[in-house]
Amino acid sequence: MISVRIRCDGTLSPLGEFISLAAYGQSLRRSEGPTIQVEWSDDGEEISWDGCFRVTMDGFRTLTHSAIQTATRHCERLMYDWVPPNRDLKTLRDRLSTATAGYSFVSDPANGIASAYLELLMQACLSPVNRLTLVGENERSS
């Protein structure tokens, strides 16, 4: 059990202080107003802020799509173009409550990815770009 050394508003939990701070933040927001003024166009297809920046909904969708593609490319590069055998993360099991020494979701038999680490390591060592192992001069010429 966690011991509470600080009491707020005469209670044994900090919840009263959190509620008080949230109420104070709300009152500041009402009195100060937003720091950036955002405006929508009449047709609802464009948003502008600070009077000089604009983005259309098509531009926003393109930005989002581009960000996802870039993140995917970076992930593929970090994984040395290796595709894991089980790509559905919903099926992975990780027993966080297990305190057994050596337990890992990677070695959990229900996940079936115990050899995945070795496959990725092999891919990283043999990759033509940014490989983890260095090839000596004698090996390159052969």
Sequence and secondary structure as in RCSB ss.txt:
>XXXX:A:sequence
MISVRIRCDGTLSPLGEFISLAAYGQSLRRSEGPTIQVEWSDDGEEISWDGCFRVTMDGFRTLTHSAIQTATRHC
ERLMYDWVPPNRDLKTLRDRLSTATAGYSFVSDPANGIASAYLELLMQACLSPVNRLTLVGENERSS
>XXXX:A:secstr
       STTSSSTHHHHHHHHHHHHHHHHHH  SS EEE TTSSEEEETTTEEEEHHHHHHHHHHHHHHHHHHH
HHHTTT   S   GGG    TT   TT  TTT TTT  TTHHHHHHHHHHH SSS SS   HHHHH 
